[in-house]
């Protein structure tokens, strides 16, 4: 499977969750973030990676630092997704080296970082809004393998995740991924 196709599938699933939000001020599993701040963080991340792939410097990922959602959070999310996918689909995007919050990485790593971010925050969003996160298990398994291999490469001060938490080996793949990245799926 092409990782950009995986990203597209994950973005579609998270987009469905974003469209299903009825309470933007609801708390999330992300400490101190509301649903709106969580979605704002995702949009800021999409824009940052889009900028990085074009050689520009992205803005902060702090959802309290700027509002990327405006009056129509769903449309803002969709617009950011369209830009991100277009950037990753440019010829050579997966081979180029880009500067992202995790460091200087090849585009292929950057696309996986976005997939993992979207899966984990999609899980957060589903939990916060009482919706079901619908991500393909095989895709999540690929990102567990990616994350497990890459976590060791991140200096502790650059890791955006908490230490892994225990989870049953036979837990659903999404629960195992979020546990690997410091969330408690129970």
N, C-alpha and C positions, 0 to 999 in steps of 0.2 A: 504494500500500500504506500502511496506517495504521502509523505508527512503533511504536505499542504492540503491534501484531501482529508486527512485526519483532522487537521486544524479546522477546516471548513465544517466538517461534521460536528465537531465539539462546539464551534461557534453557533451553529444552527440550534443545537440542543440547549445551550445556555441562553440563546436568544429567545427560545420558547419560554424559558423560565422568567426572563426579563419581561416578556410580554404578559406573563401571568401575575405580575406583582400587583397587589391591591393596596398594600400598606408600605409606602416608601420609608416611613420612619421606624419600622420594626427593627429590633436588635438582630444581630447575626452572630454566628460562632466566632467571627473576627472581633477580638476585644475592642470595644469602644467605637465600632463602626455600625451604622444603620444600614439598611438595605440600599438606600440611595447612595451612601458613601461607598459601599462595596461596588455597586454598578459604576459609579463615577471612577473608582480605582481601575476597574477593568477597561473603561473607555480611555482613561489616561494612559494605561499600559499599551493599548492597541495603537494609540497615537504616537507614543514614544518609540515603539518598535517600527512603525511605519516611517517615522522620521529617520531612525537609525539606518534603515535599509536604503534610504535615499541619500545618506551621507550627512544628514542634518543632526543636530543635537536635540534630544527630546526634553520635555519638561518633567517636572516632579511627578511621582506616582502618588503623592499624598493627596487623598481625596478631600482633605480639609483646606488644602492650599489653593485649589481652583475648582470651579464648577464647569465640567465638560458636558453636563447633561441638559442644562437650560430648562425650558418649559416642557420639553418632550423627551424624557429619558429613553424611551423605547426607540424613537427615531435617531437619537444621538448614538445609542448603542449600535444600531444597524449601520449608520454612516461610518462609524469607526471600524466596524467589522469589514465593510466593503473596501475601505482604504487599506486595511491590514492585509486582506487576501490579495488585493491587486499588487501590493508591494512584494509579497512573498512569491507571487506568480511571475514576476519580472524575470527575464532571462538572466541567469547567473546569481540570482538572489541567495540561493542556498549555498553557493560556493564563496560568496564574498564574506569578508570579516567585518563584524559590526561591534559597536560599543553599546552594551546594554547594562542594566543595573547589576547583573551577575558578573560582569567583566567583558573582556574582548573575546568574542566567540565567532566561529563560522556561522553563516546563515542557517545551516542545517540544525545546529544546536539552538539557535534563536527560535526557530519554529517549534522545536520540542519544548522549550521553556514556555512559550505562549500556550501550547496545548496543556501542559501541566498546570499552569496558572489558571487557565480557564476551567479545567476539570475540578481543581480544588475549590476555586471560588464558585463554580457552578454548584458543587456540593453544599458550600456555605449558603448560597442563595436558596437552594431547595429546602434546606433545613429551616432557614429563617422565614420562608413563606409557606411552608406546609405543602410544597409541591414535590413531585418525584423527579429526581435527576435521571434522565434517560441517555446514558452514554453507553456505547457498545463495549461489552466486556473485553473483547480482543484488543480494541484500541487502548483501553485502560491498562491492560496487561503490558502492552508495548511501552507505555509511559512509566509503568512501575519499573520495568527493566532499565529504561533510560535514566530515571531518577535515582535508582539504587546505584547505578554506575557513576553518575555525575556528582552525587552529593559529596563523595570523597574528594572531588576536585575543587570544591568551593572552600575558600578560606572561611573559618567560622564567622568572622566579622562581616562577610558578604552574603551569608546565607539568609534568605528571606523566610526561612521556615524554622519551626521549633524542633527540638529533638524528637525522634520517632517515639511513638507510644505503642505498647503491646496490643496485638489484635490476633484473633484466631487465624491459623493458616488457611482455613477453609472459608474465611469471610469473603463476601463479594469483593471483586477487584477494586471497586471505587472505595470501599471501606479500607482495604489494604493500602491503597495509594494515600489517602488522607492521613492514615495512621503513620505511614512512613514519613510524612511531612509534618507530623506533630499535632494532628487533630485527633480527638477521641471520637470514634464513630458510634460509641454507645450512647 
